[in-house]
Each structure stands twice: as structure tokens, then as C-alpha cells.
């Protein structure tokens, strides 16, 4: 038989192997254990597991070596449960086992995370007396590490007959892979102290650990250790780990230096690590440039590379580039379900506003990962399609999938968007039932209840939160200001300040908004002072809020000073300042600022024109008001809406041109609402034109409105004109619609009290 054994090395194709197999049968050697075992191994390496099993089954009493090769062949081909079944079958047939069998069985247990079966195999190893075999010991370390049983891994390590670099590396890896990175690095330190000959695999694990924890100093020292000892520095896996480590530190210069050291002839892992590093740090164009360079060097591209490139396209909103990658995957039959490639495509289309494509990719997924559900639900929420998001969340639950924090938070956001407090409460109950509550969820619950107007429920979540971060405080403050509890928002702000808690831009924005709502100028000045003393970087949103606060509190000079010092101004900033001038009747300043804005090339929007028309209306600038109204569509491409028409009608009515105002209403491209008719009615009141009001009363009463302010105005005008029958009719209509007159009130601040 010996002459035939070397021939197996030359059987590199299925055809050559079957020819050798046939020759062995012709020679009558098919029942010889040694060649048959070799055939089992060779067929398995070609993926022909069934053929291997047929050869095995032809033996009545296979020996332990043949059993071991069959188990190993199952593991090679990813048939881990089948490998364990063969092992259990073997235990029924053999009394004497050899140590060669156990590493493969332990690998199968690790692969399917079956700790209990692994412990049974460990017991059999001890019973068979193989617990001191170095390969078996290392396999046991891997089993307990990969199944998260670190105390058993520690026990195995402590009882090792001999600790070599492989066992040490495996032990370090166990802790790192299970999130106990600090403990893993401490074991590495002991490894160095004991003078173990460290290899590239160990340093790869250490680099990964330093990157995860952001341990820049230790990571750089480890890199220096690698260079000084020449520990496989040009080893592809180690090099890519070092690139990834520096990427996680945000040190892209060092990542590039490691990558390009020795030229650009790198493997796919190193290229992918550099692309990923660029992505993590927001350099998406550089990531795409590196990918193009990779293609130029004809480096083989894998699914991880493509996933990173798709992520770059998604962040840049480059739909065409993302579609090209998608097409490449389809043309080259690349499995989209590997390495999160399919979820990244769903995210690409969602980010580019192509939710139809996102849904198509999602629906064509056979085994939907929770990440895919999360991305699509979140995409619907970002697009304002709350109903679709909640429908998909419900579908997820119906398919027996438990949501994670991300999916639940997105669903809660959807409830907040459309005010579905009942559905939000049901999701809250589900979260409690499956013990999913955490800081991320608490913030989403506070936001949802606040947007639905259930501020007491939001407060309960806030006070019941185990961990309260600055985001949680901000969510509660925003909830208070959104629901008219501005004083409570300031109480929270003061509490944060007293406790010396972290504050960010959102914290100050909420506090400024609260001061603005309450007219608390002294408190607003104090908050402004804290913005400066806390060293907040110049922020356009904070500056806009400050300018608005000063204006609403009556200090236009300070509002303009804040506006003029802004490093950057958005259309909202300009609109806020214009609105401030309009509100205080400073029409000439408003018009001057509008002209400056246009001269600077900033295109006004619908809100800008609302402010300028309102200013003209209150100042009686009829011709200027008409000019700006007509220039909206003609010069700036802004289509007038109901509010703009209401401003124009108000402008004409205040000037006494009631016929012109009525003509505007008649020519409107959509039905007039209460705000438009109310402007005309107010003009009739100002000029005591009851005759004109009588002429349009039929048109007014045809309007189906639920605006108590409008009916109150109409009733008062009729009362002033002594038309009590019409007053009675208006009040009857209010009662039928369950409308009541809202009492007016004013607020002033006296020694920080309202």
C-alpha cells in the first residue's frame, strides 16, 4: 500500500481522485484501512462529504483514526452538528479513543456555541486520560473562550502541562473576544514578563484590544514592540490590525504610514482596514479614493471591502456610486448576506431617499438579520413615513423576532411623529417585558411621551432611569419647552448647573428657548454668559436662539449684536432677525436687512416673505407689500401659500382697500381659511364697514372652520355694529362646534417670577 500514498498529493481534481479510487478498487485495496481513510480525507477536502461517508460506511468496524478523519471532514465542511452526531455514534461503537478525535469535536461545539456538549466532551477527555495533550488543551481553551465561559478557560489555562505561545495567545484572545479587554491586556503583560516568545498572532490580538478600548499609548508601545522585535511586521493580518487600530484612534497619518510601509502591494485585508479607517473618521471621499487605488492594483475585492465602500456612498449620498457597487455584486454573484453587505445596501438607498429600492433589497432577503430590520425602520422614520415604520415593526414582531434597542427606539420615534401615544405605551410595555430598558430606550420614551403631550409619563421615565446622561437631561428639557412648561425646563437646567453635570449645545438651546418663551431676559443673559464661560464653540443654532430670545424679550439692539457677530448664518438665522424687526414694528430695518440678504446671494424662502409681508402690513406699506408679494414667485420662485395670502389681505384691509382684499380672496388658487377671512373681517371692524361685512357674510358663513378666534372676532364685530341676530347665530355655531372663547392674559417678569 505504501507506494500509493504519495499519489494522493497529486490528486488535485475530482477526476484524478476518482481515477485513483478506481485503481485501488481494481487492485482490491478498497478494504484497506489506510488508503480508505486517505480517500475519506481527500473527498472531504473537495467538498464531497457524502462520498466520504459512503466509503466510511463500507467498513464494518472502522478504527478510531478513521472515525476521527470523518469527524474532521464534517467540521471542514461546516457540518458541525453532523460532526457531533458522528462523535456520539462513535462512542456507541468504540471503547478506546485517541486524542486525534477531540480537537475537531471541540471545534464543532464552539462553532454552534454548545457549551453543554463541550463540557461532556471535556469529561470524556479526562476519562480517556488526554487532558495533558497540548493540542487538546488549546482546543479546550478555544471552546471555553468562544462560548464565553471564562472561569473554565482560566481553570484549563492554570492546569496546562506546558504554556506555549499558542496557549497564551488563545487565552488573551478569550478575554478580548468576550469584551474583557483590560483583563486580556493584563494577561499579555504577564506573558511578556515570563519571557514567552511572542508571535504575530499575539500582537494581532493586542492591537485589536487597544483599538477597541482606545488605548492609544499602549497601542503605540505595542507597535514599537512589534518593530523592535521584528515580529512578522509585514505579516498581512498583523499589518491590517495595526491599520485598523490607528483608525480607531483617529490617527489616520499613522494608519497610512503602516499601510504604505513596504509599498502598496498589500492584501485585501490591509486595503479594507484602511478604507474602514477613513469611513470611521468621516473621510468618505478618501475611502472611495483608496478603493479606486485598490482596483488599479488589481487586488481581489471581498464582501467586507464592498460593504465599506457602500457605506461611504451612503454617507455621501452618492446614489450612482452605490448602485454601481450593487450591480457589481449581482454580476459577480457575490453573496449579499455575508459581512452585512445587504444591510449596507438597504442603508444606502434609505439615506439617498430611495426607500422603494431599500424595501426591494430587504424583501429579497431570505434570512433577515435584525440589523436589516433596524435600518429600514429607521429609514422610514427619517423620511417621515411613521405608519410604514410601525407596520414594519409589527411585521418584525409577527415573525417572532425580538426587537433590540435600536428598533424599539425607532418605533417610539415613529409614534412621537404622529402622536400615537397608545401604540407608544404598548411598545413601552413590550420593552419592560423583555427587559430591554437602557439609557438609549429611556431617551426615546421621554421624547415620544413629550411629543404626544403626555409630559407626566415622560417625567416618570426620567425619574425612573437608571443612568441619566446629558442626552436624557436634554430630552426632558426639550419635552418641557415643547409642552409649555418652560419654567420646569429652567429648573432642570439650574439643577444640572448646581450638580456640575456635563452640558452641551442642546442643553443651552433648550434653556435659551425656555427664557424666550417666558420673556425672562435676565435669566437669558445669565444663560448667555454661561454659554461663553463654558467654552462652547461658536454655534449657529445657539446664536440664532440667543438673537431670537433677546428680540422676544424686547432688546432688539442686543439681538442685532448677536446676529452681526455670527460666524455663519442660515436662512433660519436671517428669518429670525427679520421676524424680530417685523414683530416690533421696525419695518425699515426689516426691509433693509432683507435687501442685504438678497445682495449677499441668499435666496429667501416662504418664512422670509411671511416676515417681510407682516412688517409691511403693520406699517401700512401697501405698495411695498404688493411688490414683495408679486416678487415671490416671479423673482425668487417661492409659491405663495395661505399665510402669504392672509398677510396680503391683512395689508389691504388695514389700509382700507376692502374691495381689493376681497378680490385677492376671490382669485386665490385654493379656498380661503379663517386666517384669510379674519383679516378681511378685521378690516371691516377698523373702518366700521358693516355694509361691506353684510355683503360678504354668506361667503364667510359657507366656510367650514373650527377656529374659535375667528368666530370670537366675527361676534365682536357684529356686536359693535348692533347686529345681535348675527351675534346669536355666530355663538350658536360656536356651541355646535364645541368652541369657547379663549381668555387673554399677559405675563411679566418681576424678580425672576412671572
RALIN-V749089 format. One record per residue. N is the residue number from 1. RES is the residue in one letter. PHI is phi in radians with two decimals (999 if undefined). Layout:
n,res,phi
N,RES,PHI
N,RES,PHI
This chain:
n,res,phi
1,X,999
2,X,-0.90
3,X,-1.07
4,X,-1.44
5,X,-1.05
6,X,-1.10
7,X,-1.14
8,X,-1.07
9,X,-1.18
10,X,-1.65
11,X,-1.54
12,X,-1.63
13,X,-2.18
14,X,-1.10
15,X,-1.11
16,X,-1.18
17,X,-1.19
18,X,-1.16
19,X,-1.13
20,X,-1.14
21,X,-1.06
22,X,-1.10
23,X,-1.10
24,X,-1.12
25,X,-1.15
26,X,-1.04
27,X,-1.40
28,X,1.32
29,X,-1.81
30,X,-1.18
31,X,-1.73
32,X,-1.41
33,X,-1.05
34,X,-1.13
35,X,-1.16
36,X,-1.15
37,X,-1.10
38,X,-1.15
39,X,-1.13
40,X,-1.00
41,X,-1.15
42,X,-1.15
43,X,-1.10
44,X,-1.11
45,X,-1.15
46,X,-1.65
47,X,1.43
48,X,-1.64
49,X,-1.17
50,X,-1.13
51,X,-1.11
52,X,-1.02
53,X,-1.19
54,X,-1.10
55,X,-1.11
56,X,-1.06
57,X,-1.18
58,X,-1.31
59,X,-1.75
60,X,-1.28
61,X,-2.27
62,X,-1.11
63,X,-1.45
64,X,-1.13
65,X,-1.14
66,X,-1.17
67,X,-1.02
68,X,-1.07
69,X,-1.15
70,X,-1.12
71,X,-1.07
72,X,-1.08
73,X,-1.14
74,X,-1.14
75,X,-1.14
76,X,-0.91
77,X,-1.67
78,X,1.30
79,X,-1.63
80,X,-1.23
81,X,-1.15
82,X,-1.12
83,X,-1.09
84,X,-1.16
85,X,-1.10
86,X,-1.09
87,X,-1.05
88,X,-1.14
89,X,-1.11
90,X,-1.11
91,X,-1.07
92,X,-1.33
93,X,-1.85
94,X,-2.02
95,X,-1.71
96,X,-1.69
97,X,-1.94
98,X,-1.99
99,X,-1.18
100,X,-1.09
101,X,-1.26
102,X,-1.20
103,X,-0.99
104,X,-1.19
105,X,-1.14
106,X,-1.11
107,X,-1.10
108,X,-1.11
109,X,-1.10
110,X,-1.10
111,X,-1.09
112,X,-1.79
113,X,0.99
114,X,-1.70
115,X,-1.11
116,X,-1.07
117,X,-1.14
118,X,-1.07
119,X,-1.15
120,X,-1.14
121,X,-1.13
122,X,-1.05
123,X,-1.07
124,X,-1.15
125,X,-1.06
126,X,-1.09
127,X,-1.11
128,X,-1.48
129,X,1.42
130,X,-1.86
131,X,-1.18
132,X,-1.69
133,X,-1.22
134,X,-1.09
135,X,-1.21
136,X,-1.12
137,X,-1.07
138,X,-1.12
139,X,-1.14
140,X,-1.16
141,X,-1.03
142,X,-1.11
143,X,-1.00
144,X,-1.21
145,X,-1.20
146,X,-1.26
147,X,-1.68
148,X,1.38
149,X,-1.65
150,X,-1.25
151,X,-1.16
152,X,-1.24
153,X,-1.07
154,X,-1.07
155,X,-1.13
156,X,-1.08
157,X,-1.10
158,X,-1.11
159,X,-1.74
160,X,-1.05
161,X,-1.23
162,X,-2.64
163,X,-1.74
164,X,-1.84
165,X,-1.09
166,X,-1.17
167,X,-1.18
168,X,-1.06
169,X,-1.09
170,X,-1.09
171,X,-1.19
172,X,-1.06
173,X,-1.06
174,X,-0.97
175,X,-1.24
176,X,-1.12
177,X,-1.12
178,X,-1.72
179,X,1.44
180,X,-1.68
181,X,-1.18
182,X,-1.06
183,X,-1.13
184,X,-1.08
185,X,-1.21
186,X,-1.15
187,X,-1.13
188,X,-1.06
189,X,-1.05
190,X,-1.13
191,X,-1.06
192,X,-1.16
193,X,-1.08
194,X,-1.49
195,X,1.28
196,X,-1.19
197,X,-1.32
198,X,-1.32
199,X,-2.02
200,X,-1.16
201,X,-1.12
202,X,-1.06
203,X,-1.19
204,X,-1.06
205,X,-1.13
206,X,-1.12
207,X,-1.07
208,X,-1.10
209,X,-1.11
210,X,-1.09
211,X,-1.12
212,X,-1.11
213,X,-1.55
214,X,1.21
215,X,-1.48
216,X,-1.06
217,X,-1.12
218,X,-1.16
219,X,-1.07
220,X,-1.17
221,X,-1.10
222,X,-1.11
223,X,-1.07
224,X,-1.08
225,X,-1.05
226,X,-1.08
227,X,-1.17
228,X,-1.09
229,X,-1.63
230,X,0.93
231,X,-1.52
232,X,0.90
233,X,-1.03
234,X,-1.60
235,X,-1.15
236,X,-0.95
237,X,-1.14
238,X,-1.15
239,X,-1.09
240,X,-1.15
241,X,-1.17
242,X,-1.17
243,X,-1.06
244,X,-1.10
245,X,-1.06
246,X,-1.14
247,X,-1.08
248,X,-1.21
249,X,-1.33
250,X,1.43
251,X,-1.71
252,X,-1.25
253,X,-1.09
254,X,-1.17
255,X,-1.06
256,X,-1.15
257,X,-1.08
258,X,-1.11
259,X,-1.12
260,X,-1.46
261,X,-1.15
262,X,1.68
263,X,1.68
264,X,-1.78
265,X,-1.41
266,X,-1.78
267,X,-1.45
268,X,-1.06
269,X,-1.11
270,X,-1.20
271,X,-1.05
272,X,-1.11
273,X,-1.08
274,X,-1.21
275,X,-1.06
276,X,-1.09
277,X,-1.09
278,X,-1.07
279,X,-1.06
280,X,-1.04
281,X,-1.79
282,X,1.44
283,X,-1.68
284,X,-1.27
285,X,-1.13
286,X,-1.13
287,X,-1.08
288,X,-1.18
289,X,-1.10
290,X,-1.14
291,X,-1.10
292,X,-1.07
293,X,-1.11
294,X,-1.10
295,X,-1.13
296,X,-1.06
297,X,-1.51
298,X,0.98
299,X,-1.40
300,X,-1.14
301,X,-1.71
302,X,-2.02
303,X,-1.18
304,X,-1.17
305,X,-1.03
306,X,-1.11
307,X,-1.03
308,X,-1.15
309,X,-1.18
310,X,-1.07
311,X,-1.06
312,X,-1.07
313,X,-1.08
314,X,-1.10
315,X,-1.15
316,X,-1.50
317,X,1.21
318,X,-1.61
319,X,-1.11
320,X,-1.06
321,X,-1.12
322,X,-1.11
323,X,-1.13
324,X,-1.08
325,X,-1.14
326,X,-1.04
327,X,-1.08
328,X,-1.05
329,X,-1.13
330,X,-1.24
331,X,-1.15
332,X,-1.77
333,X,0.90
334,X,-1.40
335,X,-1.21
336,X,-1.26
337,X,-1.56
338,X,-1.76
339,X,0.96
340,X,1.02
341,X,-1.24
342,X,-1.13
343,X,-1.02
344,X,-1.18
345,X,-1.22
346,X,-1.05
347,X,-1.15
348,X,-0.99
349,X,-1.15
350,X,-1.13
351,X,-1.15
352,X,-1.61
353,X,1.30
354,X,-1.88
355,X,-1.18
356,X,-1.10
357,X,-1.15
358,X,-1.00
359,X,-1.16
360,X,-1.12
361,X,-1.08
362,X,-1.10
363,X,-1.16
364,X,-1.60
365,X,-1.60
366,X,-1.31
367,X,-1.92
368,X,-1.33
369,X,-1.39
370,X,-0.99
371,X,-1.09
372,X,-1.11
373,X,-1.03
374,X,-1.02
375,X,-1.12
376,X,-1.24
377,X,-1.05
378,X,-1.09
379,X,-1.07
380,X,-1.09
381,X,-1.11
382,X,-1.07
383,X,-1.49
384,X,1.38
385,X,-1.62
386,X,-1.11
387,X,-1.07
388,X,-1.11
389,X,-1.08
390,X,-1.23
391,X,-1.11
392,X,-1.19
393,X,-1.08
394,X,-1.12
395,X,-1.08
396,X,-1.05
397,X,-1.17
398,X,-1.13
399,X,-1.49
400,X,1.44
401,X,-1.61
402,X,-1.44
403,X,-1.26
404,X,-1.71
405,X,-1.05
406,X,-1.15
407,X,-1.11
408,X,-1.13
409,X,-1.11
410,X,-1.14
411,X,-1.11
412,X,-1.12
413,X,-1.08
414,X,-1.09
415,X,-1.07
416,X,-1.12
417,X,-1.08
418,X,-1.99
419,X,1.21
420,X,-1.53
421,X,-1.16
422,X,-1.11
423,X,-1.11
424,X,-1.06
425,X,-1.15
426,X,-1.12
427,X,-1.13
428,X,-1.02
429,X,-1.11
430,X,-1.08
431,X,-1.03
432,X,-1.14
433,X,-1.11
434,X,-1.71
435,X,0.95
436,X,-1.74
437,X,-1.06
438,X,-2.72
439,X,-1.04
440,X,-1.05
441,X,-1.17
442,X,-1.00
443,X,-1.10
444,X,-1.16
445,X,-1.15
446,X,-1.05
447,X,-1.11
448,X,-1.11
449,X,-1.09
450,X,-1.12
451,X,-1.17
452,X,-1.50
453,X,1.49
454,X,-1.66
455,X,-1.19
456,X,-1.14
457,X,-1.14
458,X,-1.09
459,X,-1.12
460,X,-1.07
461,X,-1.10
462,X,-1.04
463,X,-1.29
464,X,-1.61
465,X,-1.20
466,X,-1.24
467,X,-2.19
468,X,-1.99
469,X,-1.68
470,X,-1.08
471,X,-1.14
472,X,-1.15
473,X,-1.02
474,X,-1.07
475,X,-1.05
476,X,-1.22
477,X,-1.09
478,X,-1.08
479,X,-1.04
480,X,-1.10
481,X,-1.14
482,X,-1.14
483,X,-1.83
484,X,1.45
485,X,-1.83
486,X,-1.16
487,X,-1.12
488,X,-1.14
489,X,-1.10
490,X,-1.21
491,X,-1.09
492,X,-1.10
493,X,-1.05
494,X,-1.10
495,X,-1.13
496,X,-1.06
497,X,-1.16
498,X,-1.10
499,X,-1.46
500,X,1.00
501,X,-1.44
502,X,-1.10
503,X,-2.26
504,X,-2.22
505,X,-1.03
506,X,-1.15
507,X,-1.01
508,X,-1.19
509,X,-1.04
510,X,-1.12
511,X,-1.13
512,X,-1.12
513,X,-1.08
514,X,-1.10
515,X,-1.06
516,X,-1.11
517,X,-1.08
518,X,-1.56
519,X,1.28
520,X,-1.50
521,X,-1.23
522,X,-1.13
523,X,-1.13
524,X,-1.09
525,X,-1.12
526,X,-1.12
527,X,-1.10
528,X,-1.01
529,X,-1.06
530,X,-1.22
531,X,-1.01
532,X,-1.28
533,X,-1.21
534,X,-1.37
535,X,1.26
536,X,-1.13
537,X,-1.15
538,X,-0.97
539,X,-2.23
540,X,-1.08
541,X,-1.22
542,X,-1.14
543,X,-1.09
544,X,-1.10
545,X,-1.12
546,X,-1.12
547,X,-1.04
548,X,-1.14
549,X,-1.09
550,X,-1.08
551,X,-1.14
552,X,-1.18
553,X,-1.54
554,X,1.68
555,X,-1.74
556,X,-1.17
557,X,-1.09
558,X,-1.21
559,X,-1.05
560,X,-1.19
561,X,-1.11
562,X,-1.11
563,X,-1.06
564,X,-1.16
565,X,-1.50
566,X,-1.14
567,X,-1.26
568,X,-2.49
569,X,-2.21
570,X,-1.66
571,X,-1.09
572,X,-1.16
573,X,-1.07
574,X,-1.08
575,X,-1.07
576,X,-1.12
577,X,-1.20
578,X,-1.06
579,X,-1.10
580,X,-1.12
581,X,-1.11
582,X,-1.10
583,X,-1.08
584,X,-1.67
585,X,1.36
586,X,-1.54
587,X,-1.20
588,X,-1.09
589,X,-1.12
590,X,-1.10
591,X,-1.15
592,X,-1.08
593,X,-1.16
594,X,-1.08
595,X,-1.11
596,X,-1.07
597,X,-1.05
598,X,-1.15
599,X,-1.08
600,X,-1.39
601,X,1.45
602,X,-1.59
603,X,-1.38
604,X,-1.21
605,X,-2.02
606,X,-1.10
607,X,-1.19
608,X,-0.99
609,X,-1.23
610,X,-1.02
611,X,-1.16
612,X,-1.20
613,X,-1.20
614,X,-1.10
615,X,-1.09
616,X,-1.09
617,X,-1.09
618,X,-1.24
619,X,-1.63
620,X,1.33
621,X,-1.46
622,X,-1.12
623,X,-1.12
624,X,-1.15
625,X,-1.07
626,X,-1.08
627,X,-1.05
628,X,-1.19
629,X,-1.11
630,X,-1.22
631,X,-1.37
632,X,-0.94
633,X,-1.36
634,X,-1.19
635,X,-1.77
636,X,-2.14
637,X,1.19
638,X,-1.80
639,X,-1.37
640,X,-1.09
641,X,-1.94
642,X,-0.98
643,X,-1.14
644,X,-1.17
645,X,-1.13
646,X,-1.08
647,X,-1.13
648,X,-1.15
649,X,-1.09
650,X,-1.11
651,X,-1.02
652,X,-1.21
653,X,-1.17
654,X,-1.12
655,X,-1.46
656,X,1.59
657,X,-1.54
658,X,-1.20
659,X,-1.13
660,X,-1.10
661,X,-1.13
662,X,-1.15
663,X,-1.12
664,X,-1.03
665,X,-1.08
666,X,-1.13
667,X,-1.66
668,X,-1.07
669,X,-1.35
670,X,-2.57
671,X,-1.06
672,X,-1.31
673,X,-1.82
674,X,-1.09
675,X,-1.17
676,X,-1.26
677,X,-1.12
678,X,-1.08
679,X,-1.10
680,X,-1.23
681,X,-1.05
682,X,-1.12
683,X,-1.11
684,X,-1.07
685,X,-1.17
686,X,-1.05
687,X,-1.76
688,X,0.91
689,X,-1.75
690,X,-1.15
691,X,-1.09
692,X,-1.20
693,X,-1.10
694,X,-1.09
695,X,-1.21
696,X,-1.88
697,X,-1.07
698,X,-1.10
699,X,-1.10
700,X,-1.15
701,X,-1.29
702,X,-1.24
703,X,-1.21
704,X,-1.67
705,X,-2.16
706,X,-2.10
707,X,-1.80
708,X,-1.13
709,X,-1.10
710,X,-1.14
711,X,-1.14
712,X,-1.12
713,X,-1.06
714,X,-1.08
715,X,-1.09
716,X,-1.13
717,X,-1.12
718,X,-1.10
719,X,-1.13
720,X,-1.10
721,X,-1.58
722,X,1.29
723,X,-1.64
724,X,-1.27
725,X,-1.11
726,X,-1.18
727,X,-1.05
728,X,-1.07
729,X,-1.12
730,X,-1.13
731,X,-1.17
732,X,-1.11
733,X,-1.12
734,X,-1.10
735,X,-1.13
736,X,-1.14
737,X,-1.76
738,X,1.00
739,X,-1.82
740,X,-2.25
741,X,-1.20
742,X,-1.45
743,X,-1.17
744,X,-1.48
745,X,-2.72
746,X,-2.26
747,X,-2.20
748,X,-2.32
749,X,-1.73
750,X,-2.22
751,X,0.92
752,X,1.14
753,X,-2.11
754,X,-1.50
